[in-house]
Amino acid sequence: MEGSVEGNLVDVVNGKIFPAKVLFSEGTVTSIERIEIAPSRFILPGFIDAHIHIESSQLCPSRFAETAVAHGTTGVVCDPHEIANVLGMDGIGYMLEDAKGVPLRFNFTAPSCVPSTDFETSGARIEVEDIEKLLKKKEFVGLGEMMNFKAVLRKDPGAIAKIKAAKFFWKPVDGHCPGLTGRELVDYIDAGITSDHECTTSDEAEEKFHMGMWIMAREGSGHKNLRALLPFVKANECFLVTDDIQAVDLAEGHIDALLRKAVLMGVDPIHAIRAVTAWPSWHYFLPTGVVAVGKPADMVIVEDIREFKVLEVYIGGELVAKDGRALFAASPLPLAARTPRREVTVEELAIKHDGSEADVRAIVADPNQIETAEAIEKLKVENGVIVPDLGKDVLLLAVVNRYKEAPPALGFVKGFKLRRGAAASTIAHDSHNIIAIGVDRDSMAKAISKASEHGGYHVTDGEEEASLVLNIAGLMSTEPCAKVIEDERAAIELMRKFGCDLPAPFVTLSFLSLLVVPSLRLSDRGLFDSRSFKFVDAVLDRAK
């Protein structure tokens, strides 16, 4: 297939913009000709999201592509550790196969931490032998984020073996080390880690960058770090990534939205474009990222380089999207594998205590970050059971083992402001057990049962209810993006009706069990302090 496009070409290698005609044949750029006058539009390399978990979009890979490509995304580097935690190598295999049916370039990293720690129960384990099998495949361009940085620092043989496997195949190792600094940071990088996406301040980013890490400035649905990292982003080579972006946000914009936001905040347009094209391509040894002779004809035509309104998208010289609409249709693959249905009783959700009051540790959720804080709250005890306090915004929190029979882990959380009802979800990073919050135990038990039955979300107060069904491992849907958004909005609207005012309540809920991010979390085995990396009691007995 031969073709050409004309416009103002953004040369990300030399930092220049000039009127040009780009010719391509058989998927490759064959010639770039300077012209006198170009149409009033710009030719950019195809956008790359260099760190994303497709599962967090709630869309299977082919449905994700339908939406993302329309926003100028021509490639992704995705870590399938979410589905790997649920279904192991079979889940990763599903991601690969479903991705083959669409033109978006799916690059994968081999999940390094399945499970992310030894303090939780996942549905599978990915061992070094599995990592080696994956890294042999051309689709796998690196080792996925090494979240268990504590294991790296203590030179755990399993963690080190996975890093060595990546080095053997000459593939980079992604990092995950929130707040790590000084000598420990040096040791972590020295083990072979080459990137980090967990920076929340420019000072943190500067230290890691100048020690040799690529820094990924993250702006997703539940974690918005771009503004805090702005001084660093403006001055240094880096990536702009989403990490986790939900369908409702993806429909409004993907990398084009990050570019728009970055430029609006004062980042030089060419600098921002390089952060989603050339720089990630060089890091992961991808053949894309520039518009140059001999390179794949992956291009995005935009109206200007401030708003980044996408007019046309080419992948391998094929026009795959025009005027905000994909020109291909996904045919998602089914997935029969699922986890056992789990139910809990009201009695199992009781935190018992002697006396009339109890001091408890409560997780404090942040509406715009995945980090949490800790609060000590005094709660009443009724009939021997500690009860939530709506006046203090303290709700009951539960994590139910999704893979085998076990008592639920219980705790308390602040920040959701529910006045009635409960919500449960099978999205609970990273092991994806069932996580639930509630005002009363009866509603929580019903929400947990329903979420377990169909996968996804369930919100109820015993009378009203709403669900988002995620039929692929309880993480993703094969339905079109618009249907997923419709059902999620219905669930969120019911949460709003029940009193919750968080911008993305299910995203916030999903990260309350992520043990590798500060500070207080709840796994299926109990309340966990990720700073000290040990379990702590939910109820404080100050008499002792």
C-alpha positions in Angstrom: 0.0 0.0 0.0 1.4 3.4 -1.0 0.4 6.8 0.1 1.5 10.2 1.3 0.6 13.0 3.7 1.4 16.7 3.7 1.7 19.1 6.6 4.2 20.7 8.9 6.4 17.9 10.0 7.6 17.8 13.6 11.2 16.5 13.5 11.6 15.2 17.0 15.3 14.3 16.4 16.5 17.7 15.4 13.8 19.8 17.1 12.6 21.4 13.9 9.3 22.0 12.2 9.1 22.3 8.4 6.5 21.9 5.6 6.9 18.4 4.1 5.3 15.6 2.1 5.9 12.2 3.7 5.6 9.3 1.3 5.3 5.7 2.4 5.0 2.3 0.9 4.4 -1.2 2.4 4.1 0.3 5.8 7.4 2.2 5.8 8.3 5.8 5.2 10.2 5.9 1.8 10.7 9.6 1.3 10.4 13.0 3.0 10.2 16.0 0.7 10.3 19.6 1.7 7.5 21.6 0.1 6.9 25.4 -0.2 3.6 25.6 1.6 2.0 22.9 3.8 -1.7 22.5 4.8 -2.5 24.1 8.1 -1.9 20.9 10.1 1.0 19.0 11.7 2.5 15.6 11.1 3.7 13.9 14.4 5.1 10.5 15.1 2.5 8.1 16.5 1.9 8.5 20.2 3.2 5.9 22.6 2.0 5.3 26.1 5.2 3.9 27.6 3.6 2.5 30.8 0.1 1.4 31.0 -2.0 -1.5 32.4 -4.6 -2.2 29.8 -6.8 -4.0 32.3 -7.3 -0.7 34.2 -9.2 0.7 31.2 -11.8 -2.0 32.0 -11.6 -2.8 28.3 -10.1 -5.9 26.7 -7.1 -5.1 24.5 -9.1 -5.0 21.2 -11.8 -2.7 22.7 -9.0 -0.5 24.2 -7.5 -0.1 20.8 -10.8 1.0 19.3 -10.9 4.0 21.6 -7.2 4.8 22.1 -6.2 4.8 18.4 -8.8 7.5 17.7 -6.8 9.7 20.1 -3.6 9.3 18.2 -2.1 6.4 20.2 -0.3 4.0 17.8 1.7 2.0 20.4 1.7 1.1 24.0 4.1 -0.6 26.4 1.8 -2.5 28.8 2.4 -4.6 31.8 -0.2 -7.4 32.0 0.4 -8.0 35.7 -3.2 -7.4 36.6 -4.6 -10.4 34.7 -1.5 -12.4 35.5 -2.3 -12.1 39.2 -5.7 -13.6 38.5 -5.1 -16.2 35.8 -1.3 -16.4 35.4 0.2 -17.3 32.1 -3.2 -18.1 30.7 -4.3 -14.5 31.3 -1.2 -13.1 29.6 -1.8 -15.4 26.7 -5.3 -13.9 26.4 -3.9 -10.4 26.2 -1.6 -11.4 23.4 -4.2 -13.1 21.4 -6.9 -10.5 21.7 -4.4 -7.8 20.8 -3.6 -9.5 17.5 -6.9 -8.6 16.0 -6.3 -4.8 15.9 -3.7 -2.5 14.3 -2.5 -0.8 17.6 1.1 -1.9 18.3 0.9 -3.7 21.6 4.3 -4.1 23.3 4.4 -6.0 26.6 6.6 -6.2 29.6 6.9 -9.5 31.5 5.2 -9.1 34.9 8.0 -9.3 37.5 5.9 -9.3 40.7 3.0 -11.8 40.6 2.1 -11.5 43.4 3.5 -8.1 44.2 4.4 -9.2 47.7 4.3 -12.3 49.9 1.8 -10.7 52.1 -1.3 -11.3 50.0 -3.0 -14.1 48.0 -3.1 -14.0 44.3 -4.6 -16.4 41.8 -1.2 -17.3 40.3 2.5 -16.9 40.5 4.9 -15.9 37.7 8.3 -17.4 38.3 11.6 -16.8 36.6 11.1 -19.7 34.2 7.9 -18.0 33.0 9.7 -14.6 32.7 12.3 -16.3 30.5 9.6 -17.8 28.2 8.0 -14.4 27.9 11.2 -12.4 27.2 12.0 -14.7 24.3 8.9 -13.4 22.5 9.3 -10.3 20.3 6.2 -8.8 21.8 7.9 -8.5 25.2 10.2 -5.5 25.3 11.3 -5.5 28.9 10.7 -6.7 32.5 7.7 -5.2 34.1 7.9 -2.9 37.1 9.8 -4.4 40.0 7.3 -3.3 42.6 8.7 -5.4 45.4 11.7 -3.1 45.8 12.3 -4.4 49.3 13.0 -7.8 47.8 15.6 -6.2 45.4 17.3 -4.3 48.3 17.6 -7.5 50.4 18.9 -9.3 47.2 16.1 -11.8 47.2 17.2 -14.6 44.8 13.9 -14.8 43.0 13.8 -11.0 42.3 17.4 -10.9 41.3 17.0 -13.9 38.9 14.2 -12.1 37.1 16.4 -9.0 36.6 19.3 -11.1 35.4 16.9 -12.8 32.9 16.0 -9.4 31.4 19.7 -8.5 31.2 20.4 -11.7 29.4 17.9 -10.8 26.7 19.2 -7.2 26.6 15.8 -5.8 27.7 15.3 -3.0 30.1 13.9 -3.4 33.6 11.1 -1.1 34.8 11.1 0.1 38.4 8.6 1.0 41.0 10.1 2.6 44.1 7.9 5.4 45.6 9.9 7.7 47.9 13.1 5.7 47.7 16.2 7.8 48.2 19.9 7.9 49.1 21.8 4.6 49.5 18.8 2.4 49.0 18.0 4.1 45.7 21.6 3.6 44.6 21.4 -0.1 45.5 18.0 -0.5 43.7 19.3 1.1 40.5 22.6 -0.8 40.7 20.6 -4.0 40.6 19.7 -3.1 37.0 16.5 -1.0 37.3 16.2 1.6 34.5 12.9 3.6 35.1 10.4 4.7 37.6 6.8 6.0 37.4 6.1 6.6 41.1 7.7 10.1 41.6 5.4 12.6 43.3 7.8 15.5 43.6 10.3 17.1 41.3 13.1 16.6 43.8 12.4 12.9 43.9 12.4 12.8 40.1 15.6 14.8 39.9 17.5 12.5 42.2 16.4 9.4 40.4 17.0 10.9 36.9 20.5 12.0 37.7 21.3 8.5 39.0 20.4 7.1 35.6 16.7 6.4 35.7 14.2 7.3 33.0 11.4 9.1 34.8 7.8 8.6 33.7 5.5 11.5 34.7 2.2 9.9 35.4 -1.2 11.4 34.8 -3.9 8.7 35.0 -7.4 8.3 36.4 -6.4 7.8 40.0 -3.0 9.4 40.2 -2.2 12.8 38.9 1.4 13.7 39.3 2.1 16.0 36.3 1.6 19.3 38.0 3.9 18.3 40.9 6.6 17.1 38.5 6.3 20.1 36.2 9.7 21.7 37.1 11.4 18.4 36.4 9.4 17.7 33.2 10.1 21.1 31.7 13.9 20.7 32.2 14.6 17.0 31.5 14.1 14.1 29.1 11.3 12.0 30.4 8.1 10.1 29.4 4.4 11.1 29.8 2.4 8.0 30.7 -1.0 7.2 32.1 -0.3 3.9 34.0 -4.0 3.4 34.8 -6.7 5.1 32.8 -10.4 4.1 33.0 -12.7 3.9 30.0 -14.6 7.0 31.0 -11.4 9.1 30.8 -10.0 7.2 27.8 -13.0 8.1 25.8 -12.3 11.8 26.4 -8.6 11.6 25.6 -5.4 9.5 26.0 -1.9 10.7 25.1 -3.4 13.6 23.2 -4.9 14.8 26.5 -1.6 14.5 28.3 0.1 16.5 25.6 -2.6 19.1 25.7 -2.3 19.4 29.5 1.5 19.5 29.5 1.6 22.3 26.9 -1.1 24.2 28.7 1.1 24.0 31.9 4.0 25.5 30.0 6.0 22.5 28.6 7.6 23.2 25.3 5.4 21.4 22.6 8.4 19.6 20.9 9.7 18.6 24.3 6.3 17.2 25.2 5.9 15.4 21.9 9.4 13.7 22.4 8.2 12.4 25.8 5.5 10.3 24.0 7.4 9.4 20.9 11.2 9.4 20.5 12.3 9.0 24.1 10.2 5.9 25.0 11.0 4.3 21.6 14.7 4.7 22.3 14.4 3.3 25.8 12.5 0.2 24.7 14.3 -0.3 21.4 11.1 0.2 19.4 11.3 0.9 15.7 8.8 3.7 16.0 8.8 7.2 17.6 10.1 9.3 14.7 8.9 10.1 11.2 12.0 9.1 9.2 12.9 7.2 6.0 13.1 3.5 6.7 10.9 3.7 9.8 7.4 2.4 10.2 4.8 4.9 8.9 3.1 5.5 12.2 1.9 9.1 12.1 -0.6 11.3 13.8 -2.0 14.3 11.9 -3.2 17.1 14.3 -4.7 20.5 13.8 -2.1 22.2 15.9 0.5 21.5 18.6 -1.3 23.2 21.5 -4.7 21.5 21.5 -3.6 18.4 19.6 -6.9 17.8 18.0 -6.4 14.5 16.1 -7.5 14.5 12.5 -5.9 11.3 11.1 -4.0 8.4 12.5 -1.8 6.0 10.4 -0.2 2.8 11.7 2.1 1.1 9.2 0.9 3.4 6.5 -2.8 2.4 7.0 -5.3 5.0 7.9 -6.8 3.6 11.0 -8.7 6.6 12.5 -10.2 9.8 11.2 -11.9 12.7 12.9 -12.0 11.0 16.3 -13.3 7.7 15.1 -11.5 4.4 14.6 -11.9 2.9 11.1 -11.7 -0.7 12.3 -14.0 -2.7 14.5 -12.8 -5.0 17.3 -13.9 -8.6 17.6 -13.0 -9.5 21.2 -12.1 -13.0 22.1 -14.0 -14.7 24.9 -12.4 -16.1 28.0 -14.0 -19.0 29.8 -11.6 -19.1 32.8 -13.0 -17.5 35.9 -12.5 -17.5 39.7 -14.7 -19.3 42.2 -17.8 -17.5 43.5 -17.3 -16.2 47.0 -19.9 -15.3 49.6 -19.5 -14.0 53.1 -21.9 -13.9 56.0 -22.8 -10.8 58.0 -21.2 -12.4 61.0 -17.9 -12.8 59.1 -17.8 -9.0 58.6 -17.9 -8.3 62.3 -14.9 -6.8 64.1 -15.6 -7.8 67.7 -14.4 -6.0 70.8 -15.0 -5.9 74.5 -16.1 -2.7 76.0 -18.2 0.3 74.8 -15.5 2.0 72.6 -12.4 1.1 70.6 -9.5 2.9 69.1 -8.9 1.8 65.6 -6.5 2.4 62.7 -8.2 3.8 59.7 -6.9 4.1 56.2 -7.3 7.7 54.9 -7.9 7.7 51.1 -6.7 10.5 48.9 -9.0 11.4 46.0 -6.2 12.2 43.5 -3.4 10.0 44.6 -2.9 6.3 45.3 -0.9 7.0 48.5 -2.9 6.7 51.7 -2.4 8.0 55.3 -3.3 6.6 58.7 -5.7 8.0 61.3 -6.5 6.8 64.8 -10.3 7.0 65.4 -12.4 6.2 68.4 -15.5 4.1 67.5 -18.5 2.8 69.4 -19.0 -0.9 70.1 -22.6 -2.2 69.9 -23.4 -5.8 70.9 -19.8 -6.6 71.0 -19.1 -5.3 67.4 -17.2 -2.2 66.4 -19.5 -0.1 64.2 -18.7 2.6 61.6 -19.1 6.2 62.4 -20.7 8.2 59.6 -20.1 11.5 61.4 -16.4 10.9 61.4 -16.6 9.4 57.8 -15.2 6.0 59.1 -16.6 3.1 57.1 -16.0 -0.7 57.3 -13.5 -2.0 54.8 -13.1 -5.7 53.8 -10.9 -7.7 51.4 -12.2 -11.2 50.6 -9.9 -13.9 49.2 -11.2 -14.4 45.7 -9.3 -17.7 45.0 -10.0 -19.9 48.0 -12.1 -20.1 51.2 -10.7 -17.9 53.9 -12.0 -15.4 56.5 -12.3 -11.9 55.1 -9.7 -9.3 56.3 -11.3 -6.3 57.9 -10.4 -2.8 58.7 -11.7 0.8 58.5 -11.4 3.6 55.9 -12.0 7.3 55.7 -12.6 9.5 52.7 -15.6 7.9 50.9 -18.4 9.7 52.8 -21.0 7.0 52.2 -24.2 7.6 54.2 -25.8 4.3 53.3 -25.2 1.1 51.4 -22.1 -0.6 50.3 -19.9 -1.1 47.2 -17.7 -4.1 46.2 -15.3 -4.7 43.3 -13.1 -7.5 41.9 -10.6 -4.8 40.9 -8.2 -4.6 43.9 -4.6 -4.0 43.1 -2.6 -6.1 42.5 -3.9 -9.5 43.5 -7.5 -8.6 42.7 -9.3 -10.1 45.6 -12.7 -8.7 46.3 -12.6 -5.3 48.1 -15.7 -3.7 49.7 -16.7 -0.7 51.8 -19.9 -0.2 53.5 -22.0 1.5 56.1 -23.6 -1.7 57.2 -22.6 -5.4 57.1 -25.7 -6.6 55.4 -25.3 -4.4 52.4 -21.6 -5.3 52.2 -22.3 -9.0 52.2 -24.8 -8.6 49.3 -22.4 -6.4 47.3 -19.5 -8.9 47.8 -21.7 -11.8 46.6 -22.9 -10.0 43.5 -19.4 -8.7 42.5 -18.0 -12.2 42.9 -20.8 -13.7 40.8 -20.3 -11.6 37.7 -17.0 -9.8 38.2 -16.7 -6.1 38.3 -18.5 -3.6 40.6 -21.7 -3.9 42.6 -23.3 -1.1 44.6 -26.4 -1.7 46.8 -28.2 -0.6 49.9 -30.4 -3.7 49.9 -33.1 -2.0 47.7 -31.4 0.0 45.0 -28.5 -1.6 43.1 -26.2 -1.0 40.1 -23.4 -3.1 38.5 -20.6 -2.9 36.0 -20.0 -6.5 34.7 -16.4 -7.2 33.8 -16.5 -10.6 32.1 -12.8 -11.0 31.5 -11.1 -12.1 34.8 -13.3 -9.6 36.7 -11.1 -6.9 35.3 -12.1 -6.1 31.7 -15.2 -6.2 29.5 -15.7 -7.3 25.9 -18.4 -4.7 25.5 -17.8 -1.5 23.6 -16.3 1.4 25.5 -19.6 3.3 25.5 -21.5 0.5 27.2 -18.8 0.1 29.9 -18.9 3.9 30.5 -22.7 3.8 30.8 -22.7 1.0 33.4 -19.9 2.5 35.4 -21.6 5.9 35.5 -24.7 4.2 36.8 -22.7 2.6 39.6 -21.0 5.9 40.4 -24.2 7.8 40.3 -25.6 5.4 42.9 -22.5 5.9 45.0 -23.1 9.7 44.7 -26.7 9.1 45.8 -25.4 7.2 48.8 -23.2 10.2 49.7 -19.8 9.5 48.1 -18.2 12.5 46.4 -14.9 11.1 45.3 -14.1 11.9 41.6 -13.3 8.2 40.8 -14.5 6.2 43.8 -13.8 2.7 42.3 -10.3 3.7 41.3 -9.6 4.9 44.8 -11.1 1.8 46.3 -9.1 -0.5 44.0 -5.7 0.9 45.4 -6.5 0.4 49.1 -5.1 -3.1 48.8 -1.9 -2.2 47.0 0.8 -3.1 49.5 3.8 -1.6 47.6 2.7 2.0 47.9 2.6 4.0 51.2 1.3 3.8 53.7 -1.6 1.9 55.2 -3.3 -0.9 53.2 -5.6 -3.9 53.6 -4.7 -7.2 52.0 -6.7 -10.4 52.2 -4.5 -11.4 55.1 -4.8 -8.2 57.2 -4.0 -4.6 57.7 -0.5 -3.8 56.4 1.9 -0.9 56.9 3.9 -0.6 53.7 6.5 1.7 55.4 7.6 -0.9 57.9 6.5 -3.7 55.6 4.6 -5.6 58.2 1.1 -6.3 59.4 -0.4 -4.1 62.1 -3.6 -4.4 64.2 -6.7 -2.6 63.1 -7.8 -2.3 66.7 -5.6 -0.7 69.3 -5.7 -2.0 72.8 -4.3 1.0 74.7 -4.9 -0.7 78.0 -1.8 -2.8 77.2 
